[in-house]
């Protein structure tokens, strides 16, 4: 039986956030040499509850329950990497990793349609669905003591008009106890004209089908975000986490006729088991 689109969509989002929280808290919960490659398999499984917009720029929200998970072996990982949030789910490899630096590549394929016309029958009528595609991404991260900086570039490699995105982020870490880690920080995302046109534009054919005026946002900043997170290790294998974020959509994309809100809230709570 096919997996429902809503389950697949929420699973991808939840996995991304959960792995990000887990990695951010590694130093605080007592992992030994978290940057060293291991020649054994490591897995994490869990469950999360999410609150997310129905699509980028949507005014309506949805709450979903989703399974989460990932695996690592040596320099390879499957699922997600905290250093590559632009492409949150896929198969990747670290080129280099030490106590402070991480760099690698990720290949992924969308688990869900990024936007369905049925997500908002009024605003999206006549615009069609945004199709699933494959992505390739390069990422890098530098962390020291209480702070970290990250950068990634991801591009559509299957020709489905999702373009290229570049993300820059910074993060502060606040170890409250050996079990509890708090994090907070901003990020900014630049998107190509192809990406912005696909997600926020209205071309000539869509204008005829929808009755909306044509709109071409062009390339530029598409998202400015600030998020906070918490991670608590219950035992050596069980963890709980939470993360909330607020995104601002600049005028370039928020002036689109399909955007209902200039700010977007995303939040989730998770429980996971590592082995």
Secondary structure in CASP SS format (residue, H / E / C, confidence):
PFRMAT SS
TARGET T0000
AUTHOR 0000-0000-0000
METHOD secondary structure of the structure
MODEL  1
X C 1.00
X C 1.00
X C 1.00
X C 1.00
X H 1.00
X H 1.00
X H 1.00
X H 1.00
X H 1.00
X H 1.00
X H 1.00
X H 1.00
X H 1.00
X H 1.00
X H 1.00
X H 1.00
X H 1.00
X H 1.00
X H 1.00
X H 1.00
X H 1.00
X H 1.00
X H 1.00
X H 1.00
X C 1.00
X C 1.00
X C 1.00
X C 1.00
X C 1.00
X C 1.00
X C 1.00
X C 1.00
X C 1.00
X C 1.00
X C 1.00
X C 1.00
X C 1.00
X C 1.00
X C 1.00
X C 1.00
X E 1.00
X E 1.00
X E 1.00
X E 1.00
X E 1.00
X E 1.00
X E 1.00
X E 1.00
X E 1.00
X E 1.00
X E 1.00
X E 1.00
X E 1.00
X C 1.00
X C 1.00
X C 1.00
X C 1.00
X C 1.00
X C 1.00
X C 1.00
X E 1.00
X E 1.00
X E 1.00
X E 1.00
X E 1.00
X E 1.00
X E 1.00
X E 1.00
X E 1.00
X E 1.00
X E 1.00
X E 1.00
X E 1.00
X C 1.00
X C 1.00
X E 1.00
X E 1.00
X E 1.00
X E 1.00
X C 1.00
X C 1.00
X C 1.00
X C 1.00
X C 1.00
X H 1.00
X H 1.00
X H 1.00
X C 1.00
X C 1.00
X E 1.00
X E 1.00
X E 1.00
X E 1.00
X E 1.00
X E 1.00
X E 1.00
X E 1.00
X C 1.00
X C 1.00
X C 1.00
X E 1.00
X E 1.00
X E 1.00
X E 1.00
X E 1.00
X E 1.00
X E 1.00
X E 1.00
X E 1.00
X C 1.00
X C 1.00
X C 1.00
X C 1.00
X C 1.00
X E 1.00
X C 1.00
X H 1.00
X H 1.00
X H 1.00
X C 1.00
X C 1.00
X C 1.00
X C 1.00
X C 1.00
X C 1.00
X C 1.00
X C 1.00
X C 1.00
X C 1.00
X E 1.00
X C 1.00
X C 1.00
X C 1.00
X E 1.00
X E 1.00
X E 1.00
X E 1.00
X E 1.00
X E 1.00
X E 1.00
X E 1.00
X E 1.00
X E 1.00
X E 1.00
X C 1.00
X C 1.00
X E 1.00
X E 1.00
X E 1.00
X E 1.00
X E 1.00
X E 1.00
X E 1.00
X E 1.00
X E 1.00
X E 1.00
X C 1.00
X C 1.00
X C 1.00
X C 1.00
X C 1.00
X C 1.00
X C 1.00
X E 1.00
X E 1.00
X E 1.00
X E 1.00
X E 1.00
X E 1.00
X E 1.00
X E 1.00
X E 1.00
X E 1.00
X E 1.00
X E 1.00
X C 1.00
X C 1.00
X C 1.00
X C 1.00
X E 1.00
X E 1.00
X E 1.00
X E 1.00
X E 1.00
X E 1.00
X E 1.00
X E 1.00
X E 1.00
X E 1.00
X E 1.00
X E 1.00
X C 1.00
X H 1.00
X H 1.00
X H 1.00
X H 1.00
X H 1.00
X H 1.00
X H 1.00
X H 1.00
X C 1.00
X E 1.00
X C 1.00
X H 1.00
X H 1.00
X H 1.00
X H 1.00
X H 1.00
X H 1.00
X H 1.00
X C 1.00
X C 1.00
X C 1.00
X C 1.00
X E 1.00
X C 1.00
X C 1.00
X C 1.00
X C 1.00
X E 1.00
X E 1.00
X E 1.00
X E 1.00
X E 1.00
X E 1.00
X E 1.00
X E 1.00
X E 1.00
X E 1.00
X E 1.00
X E 1.00
X E 1.00
X E 1.00
X C 1.00
X C 1.00
X C 1.00
X C 1.00
X E 1.00
X E 1.00
X E 1.00
X E 1.00
X E 1.00
X E 1.00
X E 1.00
X E 1.00
X E 1.00
X E 1.00
X E 1.00
X C 1.00
X C 1.00
X H 1.00
X H 1.00
X H 1.00
X H 1.00
X C 1.00
X C 1.00
X C 1.00
X C 1.00
X C 1.00
X C 1.00
X C 1.00
X C 1.00
X E 1.00
X E 1.00
X E 1.00
X E 1.00
X E 1.00
X E 1.00
X E 1.00
X E 1.00
X E 1.00
X E 1.00
X E 1.00
X E 1.00
X C 1.00
END
